[in-house]
Amino acid sequence: MFIPVAGNHSISRVSANIFLPQSLIKPEDVFDKINQKKALSEYQKKGLISSKTINLHNDGLHISSDEIFGFVFEEFNEIGSSVNVLKIENINDKSKSQISFETRDYTNWMNFKERFFRNIDSLANVYPFYVEAMSLNYIDEFIWQSDEKIPVSSIFNQDAELMNSNFIQSHNGTLVIISQSEHNPKEKFREEKTEILFNNDVKRVIINHIYAIKLEDFKGYDKSFLEELFNEAHSKNIELLDKIFTSEIKKNINLH
């Protein structure tokens, strides 16, 4: 039988990301301000993210001192497992930065969204920022608890447009679908990436869905505006699962 990894739903991990057009000039200063204000106090572990650079020369090598490019906050449950991670770091050769919140303890969309924006509000009060793009990533997983082959047609709707016979009849199968909107500088750009896979060797079925929106212009942090974008991305995930799963699976994971 198919066992959703989270019991009453199949979501193993969710991450929400905000992409900033500016870099963190001095991450350690922002990190210190957050701690001084005692913000984000629900996280037990806090630290700076750094890296070393190794340069090779004819006469040997040189290891540079630590370069700080961000900071991370991590929350653990009562048995010591990591459940929530908030990370702010420079990307793209330090020309831009990214805020990401990931949870392995997803309950429902309203709770996730409330926690995410509470954290983002705390950060914005210390470090005002502009937004260039956002993305939402859902990973759904099922364990096939049997020595028999995974009955692919029992979990996936064979009539769904995304499915094909080669995938359904495979021993191990992976489908990757990427769709993009037309590039128009006066409109938001949207990209959706879906990876659907099953593996009989490890008895797993995984759906990895990413929905991203790039703004037509940079915009200062606005909770209501961003919430609309994340709601759109969440709805696209529900729409995908509704199309690809059989009625029985949708009932088992309380999709509706």
CORTA-V38402 format. One record per run of one state. SS is the DSSP state (H for helix, E for strand, L for the rest). FROM is the first residue (numbers start at 1). TO is the last residue. If there is no record, write none. Layout:
ss,from,to
SS,FROM,TO
SS,FROM,TO
This chain:
ss,from,to
L,1,1
E,2,4
L,5,10
E,11,20
L,21,26
H,27,36
L,37,44
E,45,51
L,52,53
E,54,57
L,58,59
E,60,63
L,64,66
E,67,76
L,77,81
E,82,91
L,92,95
E,96,103
L,104,108
H,109,126
L,127,129
E,130,144
L,145,151
H,152,155
E,156,156
L,157,164
H,165,168
L,169,171
E,172,180
L,181,188
E,189,199
L,200,203
E,204,220
L,221,222
H,223,244
E,245,245
L,246,246
H,247,252
L,253,256
